[in-house]
Amino acid sequence: MRHARRRLVRRVTRLAAVGGLLLGGTMVTRAVASEPPDTTVPRTYATSAADAGSDLVSRLGTSRTAGSWLGADGKPVVAVTDEKAADEVREAGAEPKMVDHSMDELKSATSALRSAPRVTGTAWVMDYRSNEVVVRGDSTVSAGDWSRMTKLAEGLGGFVRMERTEGTFTTRLNGALPMLSTAGRCSAGFNVTDGKRDFILTAGHCGPDGSVWFADNQGRRQLGQTIEQNFPGGDFSLVQYASGDAGAGADVVSIGDGKGVRITGAADPAVGQRVFRSGSTTGLRDGEVTALNATVNYPEGTVTGLIETNVCAEPGDSGGPMFSEGVALGVTSGGSGDCTAGGTTFFQPVTKALAALDLKLIVAAQNGGGQQGAAPAPSGTQSAIEPGGASPGSSAPVTGVDASTLLSRLADPKNVGPGLLVVAGSLVALVATRFIRAEQDRKAYQRHYSATWG
């Protein structure tokens, strides 16, 4: 009876193990079938809505237009000052909006603001959609300074609007993948190259020339050294890799949890465009471009030509990359507010930094690998894409995954991990039953013949 029970247990165990193998194999097959390929599908960028609006503004001139932006439907809207210009915009397939003040008038107002005595904690932008110059003052601006700026604005015309904002305009150290030095903690933005050596493009306020950067707080993994800084004025700097090579995955920016986005090119954004920012403090966040050519008077100095957005950020997010549809747009400069109450964040345009440094972005080649010295993609947004429908870009793994991330991937039912675990467990069960049976047979043999052993 006892031997019969043992045989029954062994048979049930073997059947369960075989069933586990079949189940695990099915799980792996389904996961592989549903998993997106690691390589990036090449995109073809047609003439985008943003480019169409910019081209019309350039063709009609700054005396007849006052900027362009993307409408809710993703089509370009162009601010015009006369009916003839409006007709030309309609003929080009865009939507005209009649305004009172031309780009020349808006620029004249910002030049007057720039020429006035500098007030730390203020910023101004040309708001194309309201046809105004908006001046903002943070909580550090005194009542006297604000009163003087208000009088200046009133003298410039009724199209200069004054706004108070909560918090303070500050540069924000840190970012997507952390870099640490004695100058502070910052973030790697995008990888760039001169064709011979590779570099990290990050925020200029992160540290002066000669700053040595590490990937850990023990100072054991040296990344490189800052060889060029532009701040204030602009807000970008260049960190040369210690090895001279960015390595595998140079075309990928991290968005957290071991995931990344492949970068396919660089471009200038449009007002109204949906954008994404990655940072080590608050992770992946999204929002909208609210203005271009912003001027910010940080405590450290004045920076011009920035991209203004309503994407939130916090200390620890500076230098991190801003992108949309896999296209590099900017690196985090500074701003006000936080990701609880919201706020304003400014970005250094990537295209301006690349032009000033005479470097090229490292982007994804058609086979999914990094392409050294690749030319930027011709367009920042895909044709006819609605601002709300934009995505960060094509997903890609980030190298250097730690043990906890690997464990979470194995446990994720969407991946092959659970299936592999079931297969492994079933194999262990089969081996175990084989071993148990052999051990039982050996002991039975000993008992049977022990009487004849001396």
C-alpha positions as CSV (number, residue, x, y, z in Angstrom):
1,M,0.0,0.0,0.0
2,R,2.8,2.4,0.9
3,H,4.6,1.7,-2.4
4,A,1.4,2.3,-4.3
5,R,1.0,5.7,-2.6
6,R,4.6,6.6,-3.4
7,R,4.1,5.7,-7.1
8,L,0.9,7.8,-7.1
9,V,2.6,10.8,-5.6
10,R,5.5,10.5,-8.1
11,R,3.1,10.3,-11.1
12,V,1.1,13.3,-10.0
13,T,4.3,15.3,-9.4
14,R,5.6,14.3,-12.9
15,L,2.3,15.2,-14.5
16,A,2.2,18.6,-12.7
17,A,5.8,19.3,-13.8
18,V,5.0,18.4,-17.5
19,G,1.9,20.6,-17.3
20,G,4.1,23.4,-15.9
21,L,6.5,23.1,-18.8
22,L,3.7,23.3,-21.3
23,L,2.1,26.3,-19.4
24,G,5.4,28.1,-19.1
25,G,6.2,27.6,-22.7
26,T,2.9,29.0,-23.7
27,M,3.4,32.1,-21.5
28,V,6.9,32.7,-23.0
29,T,5.5,32.3,-26.5
30,R,2.7,34.8,-25.9
31,A,5.0,37.3,-24.2
32,V,7.5,37.2,-27.1
33,A,4.7,37.5,-29.6
34,S,3.3,40.6,-27.9
35,E,6.6,42.3,-27.0
36,P,7.6,45.2,-29.2
37,P,10.9,44.8,-31.1
38,D,14.0,46.3,-29.6
39,T,14.9,48.1,-32.9
40,T,13.3,51.4,-33.7
41,V,11.1,51.6,-36.7
42,P,12.5,54.4,-38.9
43,R,10.2,57.5,-39.1
44,T,9.6,59.6,-42.2
45,Y,9.1,63.2,-41.2
46,A,7.0,65.1,-43.6
47,T,6.8,68.9,-43.5
48,S,5.3,69.4,-40.1
49,A,2.6,71.8,-39.0
50,A,5.2,73.7,-36.9
51,D,7.5,74.1,-39.9
52,A,4.6,75.3,-42.1
53,G,3.7,78.0,-39.6
54,S,7.4,79.1,-39.2
55,D,7.8,79.2,-43.0
56,L,4.8,81.4,-43.4
57,V,6.0,83.8,-40.7
58,S,9.4,83.9,-42.4
59,R,7.9,84.6,-45.8
60,L,5.4,87.2,-44.8
61,G,7.9,89.1,-42.5
62,T,8.0,90.4,-39.0
63,S,6.1,93.5,-39.8
64,R,3.0,91.6,-41.0
65,T,3.0,88.6,-38.6
66,A,3.4,88.1,-34.8
67,G,4.4,84.4,-34.5
68,S,2.7,81.1,-35.0
69,W,1.5,78.1,-32.9
70,L,-0.3,74.8,-33.1
71,G,-4.0,74.8,-32.8
72,A,-6.0,72.1,-30.8
73,D,-6.3,70.1,-34.1
74,G,-2.6,70.2,-34.7
75,K,-2.8,72.6,-37.6
76,P,-0.7,75.8,-37.7
77,V,-2.2,79.2,-36.6
78,V,-0.4,82.4,-37.8
79,A,-0.9,85.8,-36.2
80,V,-1.2,88.4,-39.0
81,T,-1.7,92.2,-39.0
82,D,-3.5,92.7,-42.4
83,E,-6.1,91.0,-44.5
84,K,-3.7,90.3,-47.4
85,A,-1.4,88.4,-45.1
86,A,-4.5,86.5,-43.8
87,D,-5.5,85.5,-47.3
88,E,-1.9,84.1,-48.0
89,V,-2.1,82.1,-44.8
90,R,-5.4,80.6,-45.8
91,E,-4.1,79.7,-49.2
92,A,-1.2,77.9,-47.6
93,G,-3.7,75.7,-45.6
94,A,-3.1,77.4,-42.2
95,E,-5.4,79.4,-40.0
96,P,-4.9,83.2,-39.7
97,K,-5.6,85.2,-36.6
98,M,-5.8,89.0,-36.9
99,V,-3.8,90.8,-34.2
100,D,-3.0,94.5,-33.4
101,H,0.7,94.2,-32.8
102,S,3.4,92.9,-35.1
103,M,6.5,90.9,-34.2
104,D,8.5,94.0,-34.6
105,E,6.5,95.7,-31.9
106,L,6.8,92.8,-29.6
107,K,10.5,92.6,-30.1
108,S,10.9,96.3,-29.5
109,A,9.2,95.9,-26.1
110,T,11.4,93.1,-25.0
111,S,14.5,95.0,-26.1
112,A,13.4,97.9,-23.9
113,L,12.9,95.5,-21.0
114,R,16.3,94.1,-21.5
115,S,17.9,97.6,-21.6
116,A,16.3,98.6,-18.3
117,P,18.1,97.9,-15.0
118,R,18.2,94.2,-14.3
119,V,15.8,92.8,-11.7
120,T,16.5,89.4,-10.4
121,G,13.4,87.1,-10.2
122,T,11.8,88.5,-13.3
123,A,11.1,86.9,-16.7
124,W,9.4,87.9,-19.9
125,V,8.1,86.1,-23.0
126,M,6.2,87.0,-26.2
127,D,2.8,85.3,-25.9
128,Y,1.9,84.8,-29.5
129,R,-1.6,83.6,-28.8
130,S,-2.6,86.7,-26.7
131,N,-0.4,89.0,-28.8
132,E,1.2,90.4,-25.7
133,V,4.6,90.5,-23.9
134,V,4.1,89.0,-20.5
135,V,6.4,90.1,-17.7
136,R,6.4,87.8,-14.6
137,G,7.9,88.6,-11.2
138,D,8.5,85.9,-8.5
139,S,8.2,86.3,-4.8
140,T,11.8,87.7,-4.4
141,V,11.0,90.9,-6.4
142,S,10.5,93.8,-4.1
143,A,7.4,96.1,-4.3
144,G,9.6,99.0,-5.4
145,D,11.3,97.1,-8.2
146,W,7.9,95.8,-9.4
147,S,6.4,99.3,-9.4
148,R,9.3,100.6,-11.5
149,M,8.9,97.7,-14.0
150,T,5.1,98.3,-14.1
151,K,5.7,102.0,-15.0
152,L,8.1,100.9,-17.8
153,A,5.6,98.4,-19.1
154,E,2.9,101.1,-19.2
155,G,5.1,103.3,-21.3
156,L,5.7,100.6,-23.8
157,G,2.0,100.1,-24.6
158,G,-1.1,98.3,-23.6
159,F,0.2,95.0,-24.9
160,V,2.7,94.5,-22.1
161,R,1.0,92.5,-19.3
162,M,2.4,92.3,-15.8
163,E,2.0,89.1,-13.7
164,R,3.1,88.0,-10.3
165,T,4.0,84.3,-9.9
166,E,4.4,82.2,-6.8
167,G,7.8,80.7,-5.8
168,T,11.1,81.8,-7.2
169,F,12.8,81.5,-10.6
170,T,15.8,79.3,-9.8
171,T,18.2,77.1,-11.7
172,R,17.5,73.5,-10.9
173,L,20.4,71.2,-10.2
174,N,20.3,67.4,-10.9
175,G,18.3,65.4,-13.5
176,A,17.5,62.3,-15.6
177,L,20.6,60.1,-15.1
178,P,22.5,61.7,-12.2
179,M,26.0,63.2,-12.5
180,L,27.8,64.3,-9.4
181,S,30.7,66.6,-8.7
182,T,32.0,69.1,-6.2
183,A,30.0,71.7,-8.2
184,G,26.7,69.9,-7.4
185,R,24.4,67.2,-8.7
186,C,23.2,67.5,-12.2
187,S,21.8,65.4,-15.1
188,A,23.0,64.0,-18.4
189,G,20.9,65.6,-21.1
190,F,21.7,64.2,-24.6
191,N,24.8,62.5,-26.0
192,V,26.6,64.5,-28.8
193,T,29.7,64.0,-30.8
194,D,32.3,65.8,-33.0
195,G,32.9,62.5,-35.0
196,K,35.9,61.6,-33.0
197,R,34.9,62.1,-29.3
198,D,31.6,61.8,-27.5
199,F,30.2,64.3,-25.0
200,I,27.3,64.9,-22.7
201,L,25.2,68.0,-23.3
202,T,23.7,69.3,-20.1
203,A,22.8,72.6,-18.4
204,G,25.4,75.4,-18.2
205,H,24.7,76.3,-14.6
206,C,25.7,72.8,-13.5
207,G,29.3,73.7,-13.2
208,P,32.3,75.6,-14.5
209,D,35.0,74.4,-16.8
210,G,37.1,71.7,-15.2
211,S,34.3,70.2,-13.1
212,V,34.9,66.4,-12.8
213,W,31.7,64.3,-12.9
214,F,31.0,60.9,-11.5
215,A,28.1,58.4,-11.8
216,D,28.2,57.6,-8.1
217,N,28.5,59.4,-4.9
218,Q,31.7,57.4,-3.9
219,G,33.6,59.0,-6.8
220,R,34.5,55.5,-8.2
221,R,32.8,55.8,-11.6
222,Q,34.2,58.8,-13.4
223,L,32.0,60.1,-16.3
224,G,34.1,62.9,-17.6
225,Q,35.0,66.6,-17.2
226,T,33.3,69.9,-18.2
227,I,35.3,71.4,-21.1
228,E,33.0,74.2,-22.1
229,Q,30.3,76.2,-20.3
230,N,27.8,78.8,-21.5
231,F,26.1,80.5,-18.6
232,P,24.7,83.0,-18.1
233,G,23.6,84.2,-21.6
234,G,22.8,80.7,-22.6
235,D,22.4,77.6,-20.3
236,F,24.4,74.7,-21.7
237,S,27.7,73.0,-21.1
238,L,29.7,70.2,-22.5
239,V,31.1,67.2,-20.5
240,Q,33.7,65.1,-22.3
241,Y,33.5,61.4,-21.6
242,A,36.7,60.2,-19.8
243,S,36.9,57.3,-22.2
244,G,36.0,59.5,-25.2
245,D,33.1,57.1,-26.0
246,A,29.5,57.3,-24.9
247,G,29.2,53.5,-25.3
248,A,26.1,51.4,-26.0
249,G,22.7,53.1,-25.8
250,A,24.1,56.5,-26.5
251,D,21.0,57.3,-28.5
252,V,18.6,56.6,-25.6
253,V,17.4,58.9,-22.8
254,S,16.2,57.4,-19.6
255,I,12.6,57.9,-18.5
256,G,12.8,55.7,-15.3
257,D,12.2,52.1,-14.4
258,G,14.9,50.8,-16.7
259,K,13.0,52.3,-19.7
260,G,14.2,54.8,-22.3
261,V,13.3,56.7,-25.5
262,R,15.3,56.5,-28.6
263,I,16.3,59.9,-29.9
264,T,16.0,60.3,-33.7
265,G,16.9,63.9,-34.2
266,A,16.9,67.5,-33.0
267,A,14.5,70.3,-33.7
268,D,12.9,73.5,-32.4
269,P,9.5,73.1,-30.8
270,A,6.3,75.1,-31.6
271,V,4.1,77.0,-29.2
272,G,1.2,74.6,-28.3
273,Q,3.3,71.5,-28.9
274,R,3.1,68.7,-26.3
275,V,6.5,67.9,-24.8
276,F,8.0,65.5,-22.3
277,R,10.8,66.0,-19.7
278,S,12.7,63.4,-17.8
279,G,14.4,64.0,-14.4
280,S,15.7,62.0,-11.5
281,T,13.5,63.8,-8.9
282,T,10.1,63.7,-10.6
283,G,10.6,61.2,-13.4
284,L,8.8,61.6,-16.8
285,R,6.4,64.6,-17.0
286,D,4.6,66.2,-19.9
287,G,3.1,69.5,-20.7
288,E,2.9,72.1,-23.4
289,V,5.2,74.7,-24.9
290,T,3.7,78.1,-23.9
291,A,6.3,80.5,-25.4
292,L,9.6,80.8,-27.2
293,N,12.6,83.2,-26.8
294,A,12.0,83.7,-23.1
295,T,14.3,85.8,-21.0
296,V,14.8,84.8,-17.4
297,N,16.7,86.9,-14.8
298,Y,18.1,84.2,-12.5
299,P,20.1,85.2,-9.4
300,E,23.2,84.0,-11.1
301,G,22.6,86.0,-14.3
302,T,20.3,86.6,-17.3
303,V,19.6,83.8,-19.8
304,T,17.8,84.5,-23.1
305,G,16.3,82.5,-25.9
306,L,14.8,79.9,-23.7
307,I,11.7,77.7,-24.3
308,E,8.9,78.3,-21.8
309,T,6.6,75.4,-20.8
310,N,4.0,74.4,-18.2
311,V,5.8,71.1,-17.6
312,C,6.5,70.8,-13.9
313,A,10.0,70.3,-12.4
314,E,11.7,70.3,-9.1
315,P,15.3,70.6,-7.8
316,G,17.0,67.5,-9.0
317,D,15.6,67.7,-12.6
318,S,18.0,70.3,-14.1
319,G,20.0,69.4,-17.2
320,G,17.5,66.6,-18.0
321,P,16.3,66.1,-21.6
322,M,13.1,67.5,-23.1
323,F,11.8,65.7,-26.2
324,S,8.7,64.7,-28.2
325,E,8.1,61.9,-30.7
326,G,11.8,60.9,-30.1
327,V,13.0,64.4,-31.2
328,A,15.4,66.2,-28.9
329,L,14.1,69.7,-28.1
330,G,15.9,71.1,-25.0
331,V,17.7,70.6,-21.7
332,T,16.2,71.7,-18.4
333,S,17.3,75.2,-17.3
334,G,15.1,76.4,-14.4
335,G,11.8,77.7,-13.4
336,S,9.3,78.1,-10.5
337,G,6.7,75.9,-8.8
338,D,6.8,72.2,-8.3
339,C,5.0,69.0,-9.4
340,T,2.4,69.2,-6.7
341,A,1.0,72.6,-7.4
342,G,2.4,73.0,-11.0
343,G,4.7,75.7,-12.3
344,T,6.7,77.0,-15.1
345,T,9.9,75.4,-16.5
346,F,12.4,76.9,-19.0
347,F,14.6,74.9,-21.4
348,Q,17.7,75.6,-23.3
349,P,17.0,74.8,-27.0
350,V,19.1,71.9,-28.2
351,T,19.5,73.3,-31.7
352,K,21.1,76.5,-30.5
353,A,23.5,74.7,-28.2
354,L,24.6,72.3,-31.0
355,A,25.1,75.2,-33.4
356,A,27.2,77.1,-30.9
357,L,29.3,74.0,-30.0
358,D,29.6,72.8,-33.7
359,L,28.5,69.3,-32.6
360,K,26.0,66.8,-33.7
361,L,23.5,64.7,-31.8
362,I,24.0,61.0,-31.5
363,V,20.7,59.5,-32.8
364,A,19.2,56.2,-33.5
365,A,20.2,54.6,-36.8
366,Q,17.7,52.6,-38.9
367,N,18.9,49.4,-37.3
368,G,18.2,50.7,-33.8
369,G,21.8,51.4,-32.9
370,G,23.4,54.7,-32.1
371,Q,24.6,56.6,-35.2
372,Q,27.7,58.7,-34.6
373,G,27.5,62.2,-36.0
374,A,24.1,61.9,-37.4
375,A,22.4,65.0,-38.8
376,P,19.3,66.2,-36.9
377,A,15.9,65.2,-38.2
378,P,14.3,67.9,-40.3
379,S,11.2,68.2,-38.2
380,G,10.2,68.4,-34.6
381,T,6.7,67.0,-34.9
382,Q,5.0,64.6,-37.3
383,S,2.7,66.0,-39.9
384,A,-0.8,66.7,-38.7
385,I,-0.3,65.3,-35.2
386,E,-2.5,66.8,-32.6
387,P,-0.7,68.3,-29.6
388,G,-2.5,66.1,-27.2
389,G,-1.8,63.0,-29.2
390,A,2.0,63.3,-29.1
391,S,4.1,60.6,-27.3
392,P,7.7,60.6,-25.9
393,G,8.9,58.4,-28.8
394,S,9.9,54.8,-29.5
395,S,10.7,52.8,-26.4
396,A,14.1,51.3,-25.7
397,P,15.9,49.5,-22.8
398,V,18.4,51.5,-20.7
399,T,21.7,49.8,-20.1
400,G,22.9,49.1,-16.6
401,V,19.7,47.7,-15.1
402,D,20.1,46.9,-11.4
403,A,18.9,43.8,-9.6
404,S,15.6,45.2,-8.3
405,T,14.7,46.3,-11.8
406,L,15.5,42.9,-13.2
407,L,13.4,41.3,-10.5
408,S,10.4,43.5,-11.3
409,R,10.8,42.7,-15.0
410,L,10.8,38.9,-14.2
411,A,7.6,39.4,-12.2
412,D,5.8,41.4,-14.8
413,P,3.2,39.2,-16.5
414,K,3.6,41.2,-19.7
415,N,7.2,40.0,-20.0
416,V,8.7,36.5,-20.5
417,G,9.9,36.4,-16.9
418,P,6.9,34.6,-15.4
419,G,6.9,32.0,-18.1
420,L,10.6,31.3,-17.7
421,L,10.1,31.0,-13.9
422,V,7.3,28.4,-14.4
423,V,9.5,26.5,-16.9
424,A,12.4,26.5,-14.4
425,G,10.2,25.4,-11.5
426,S,8.8,22.6,-13.6
427,L,12.3,21.4,-14.6
428,V,13.3,21.5,-10.9
429,A,10.3,19.4,-10.0
430,L,11.1,16.8,-12.6
431,V,14.7,16.6,-11.5
432,A,13.6,16.4,-7.9
433,T,11.1,13.5,-8.5
434,R,13.8,11.7,-10.4
435,F,16.3,12.2,-7.5
436,I,13.7,11.2,-4.9
437,R,12.8,8.0,-6.8
438,A,16.5,7.1,-7.1
439,E,17.0,7.7,-3.4
440,Q,14.0,5.6,-2.5
441,D,15.1,2.8,-4.7
442,R,18.6,2.9,-3.2
443,K,17.2,2.7,0.4
444,A,14.9,-0.1,-0.5
445,Y,17.8,-2.0,-2.1
446,Q,19.8,-1.5,1.1
447,R,16.9,-2.8,3.3
448,H,16.4,-5.8,1.0
449,Y,20.0,-7.0,0.9
450,S,21.2,-5.7,4.3
451,A,20.6,-9.1,5.8
452,T,23.2,-10.7,3.5
453,W,25.9,-8.0,4.1
454,G,28.6,-9.0,6.6
